Amino acid sequence: MISDKNVSDASTANTEVARWSLAATMPFGAALAKVGYTDWSDEDIKKFGLGLDYNLSKRTTLYTNMGKVSGNGASTAAKKTAFDVGIWHRF
């Protein structure tokens, strides 16, 4: 957990900030599973993410990722789930 002092502008006093992130990857043969979680306790915002990379070859990877933002501190526009799929080729 990271605890820090933060000043949003010169007219506000210092406030305590408590934010932390945790992430992990796990290889499964040609695949790589990814997971991550972030908690901004001071703003009541949470983010959770999952992903999977699959190596077609040494230079080409298929990937998919999903992330969700939640919590009472997040705006209605920010509370959504994002999803992506793609292919990555290294030249």
KEDO-427714 format. One record per residue (C-alpha): residue in three letters; x, y, z. Coordinates in pm, whole numbers, plus 50000, padded with zeros to 5 digits. Last residue first. Layout:
Ala|X|Y|Z
...
***
This chain:
Phe|50914|49325|46276
Arg|50700|49244|46579
His|50337|49153|46512
Trp|50060|49226|46762
Ile|49705|49107|46700
Gly|49398|49249|46866
Val|49104|49222|47100
Asp|48979|49490|47338
Phe|48718|49520|47613
Ala|48619|49810|47837
Thr|48365|49787|48120
Lys|48209|50103|48251
Lys|48185|50327|48552
Ala|48381|50626|48415
Ala|48074|50799|48266
Thr|47882|50756|48592
Ser|48169|50922|48776
Ala|48391|50712|49001
Gly|48391|50788|49374
Asn|48107|50546|49448
Gly|48308|50252|49316
Ser|48357|50075|48986
Val|48592|50058|48685
Lys|48604|49740|48476
Gly|48881|49613|48247
Met|48895|49345|47979
Asn|49190|49241|47764
Thr|49242|49024|47456
Tyr|49564|48941|47275
Leu|49693|48753|46970
Thr|50072|48748|46943
Thr|50305|48732|46643
Arg|50687|48744|46652
Lys|50795|48418|46820
Ser|50486|48246|46676
Leu|50111|48228|46742
Asn|50172|48351|47095
Tyr|49846|48388|47292
Asp|49803|48682|47528
Leu|49516|48681|47780
Gly|49383|48963|47991
Leu|49189|49046|48303
Gly|49135|49381|48473
Phe|48978|49520|48791
Lys|48954|49888|48880
Lys|48832|50039|49207
Ile|48742|50396|49302
Asp|48640|50501|49655
Glu|48839|50831|49637
Asp|49071|50776|49939
Ser|49058|50399|49887
Trp|49199|50419|49533
Asp|49209|50043|49474
Thr|49376|49881|49172
Tyr|49343|49517|49063
Gly|49527|49327|48791
Val|49516|48993|48611
Lys|49714|48855|48316
Ala|49714|48507|48157
Leu|50000|48429|47915
Ala|49941|48165|47648
Ala|50189|47956|47443
Gly|50240|47710|47731
Phe|50041|47850|48024
Pro|50230|48155|48157
Met|50093|48334|48464
Thr|50092|48711|48508
Ala|50018|48910|48822
Ala|49908|49258|48925
Leu|49834|49439|49252
Ser|49776|49809|49287
Trp|49750|50042|49585
Arg|49616|50384|49677
Ala|49580|50567|50011
Val|49610|50947|49991
Glu|49606|51161|50307
Thr|49516|51524|50242
Asn|49734|51835|50245
Ala|49536|52158|50267
Thr|49367|52325|49973
Ser|49433|52672|49827
Ala|49756|52585|49644
Asp|49594|52312|49435
Ser|49531|51936|49452
Val|49786|51880|49727
Asn|49878|51517|49793
Lys|50048|51346|50086
Asp|50131|50981|50033
Ser|50043|50631|50139
Ile|50124|50343|49909
Met|50000|50000|50000
***
